Amino acid sequence: MMPILKIVDAQYLHDYVLRLSFNDGAIKSVDFWPLAQKGICTKLQDKTYFRNFTLDPFSVDWSNEIGFAPEYLYEIGKA
């Protein structure tokens, strides 16, 4: 059985891109700009808000308002 996928580190790179480190050892860059086009996620277009992310026990989080499943970020991330 595969362990639950978690993001263990996140670093801001540039624009709307974060480098995410996963508990399986993978490191992927994720561009959040396409995700910031709809609904509550439009808050991510504010760069100050975007850069003020934290890590919850599994993924990246913005003010307990916006979060994405680590599996989804893993899938869309680029190695």
N, C-alpha and C positions, 0 to 999 in steps of 0.2 A: 504494500500500500504506500502511495506517495504521501509525503508529509504535506501539511497545509502550506501553500505558497504565501510568503510574507516579504514585504519590503523592509530591509534592515538598515538601509541608509539612503538618503536622497540629497543631491547637491544641485544647486541652481547652476546652469551652464550659461545660457544667454536667452534673450527674447522670452519665449514661453517653453523652453526646453529644460527638463530636469534629467539628471543621470541617476537612475535608480539601481540599487544593488539588492538582489533577491537572496533569500536564504538558501537557494540551490547553487549559489556562486555566480549566477549570471549577472551581468551589468548591462543595462540597456538605457538608451536615450529615448525619451518620450517627448514629442512635441504636443503640448496641450492646446495650441492655438485652434486646431480644428474642433476640439471638444468645447471650446469657450464660445461657441456661436449660438447656443440655444439655452433657453430657460435660465435657471439659477446659475448655470455655468458661465453666463456672460459676465458675472462678477470677476472671473479670472482674467478678463481683458484689462483690468486695472493692475498694472505691473507691481505696484506696492502690495496690493492684496495677494497677487500671485506669488510673490517672493516670500510672503509671510506664512508659508506652509509649515506643518509639523508632521511628525510620524505618529500614527496611532498604533495599536498592537499589530496591525496587519498591512497598512497602506499609508499613502500620503493623504493628509487631511487639511482642509482650509476652514478654520473657525468652527468646527463641528457642523458645517453647512454642506460642504462639498467633499466628496470622496469617491474613489473609483476602486472597483475590485482589483486586487493585485493580479489576478489571472488575466483580466482585460488589458491592464497596462503591460504585462509581460508579452501578451500577444501582439500589441501594436508597437511595442518598443523596437528600436533598431540596435543591434549589437555593435 
